[in-house]
Amino acid sequence: MVCTTVQGGGPQVVETARMAGESMLTWLREFDGYQGLVILADPETGTARFMTKWDSKEAVQRSEHGRRQVRETMIAAAGAQLEQVELFEVVFDDRVGEPDGAA
C-alpha cells in the first residue's frame, strides 16, 4: 500500500480530497496492479492521506512514474504541499463486506 500525505487543504480538505480522489480514479484504474483507493482527511490540520492498494510491490514500482505525474498534478491543482510518500506492506486487514475478498 502506498500512503501519500499532503498538507495545506485547510478546513475544506475533506471536500478537496474527495474531489481529487474522484478525479484520480480514471488514471489509477489504468495502472496494472491497482486495487483500490482510501482517502483520510483531517479538517483541523488540513492534512489528507491517499492510500492506494496494489497487488504487488512490482506493480507499485512499475507505476511509479505515472503515479508521480498524477500526484503532482493533483497537488498543484489543490494548492497543497506533498509531505511524504511511503510504501507499506498490509499485514492485517479486517474490513467487512469487501467484494471478492479484496483487501
Residue, then its C-alpha position, 0 to 999 in steps of 0.5 A: m500500500v502506498c500512503t501519500t500525505v499532503q498538507g495545506g487543504g485547510p478546513q475544506v480538505v475533506e471536500t478537496a480530497r474527495m474531489a481529487g480522489e474522484s478525479m484520480l480514479t480514471w488514471l489509477r484504474e489504468f495502472d496494472g496492479y491497482q486495487g483500490l483507493v482510501i482517502l483520510a482527511d483531517p479538517e483541523t490540520g488540513t492534512a489528507r492521506f491517499m492510500t492506494k492498494w496494489d497487488s504487488k510491490e512490482a506493480v507499485q514500482r512499475s507505476e511509479h512514474g505515472r503515479r508521480q505525474v498524477r500526484e503532482t498534478m493533483i497537488a498543484a491543482a489543490g494548492a497543497q504541499l506533498e509531505q511524504v510518500e511511503l510504501f507499506e506492506v498490509v499485514f492485517d486487514d479486517r474490513v467487512g463486506e469487501p467484494d471478492g475478498a479484496a483487501 
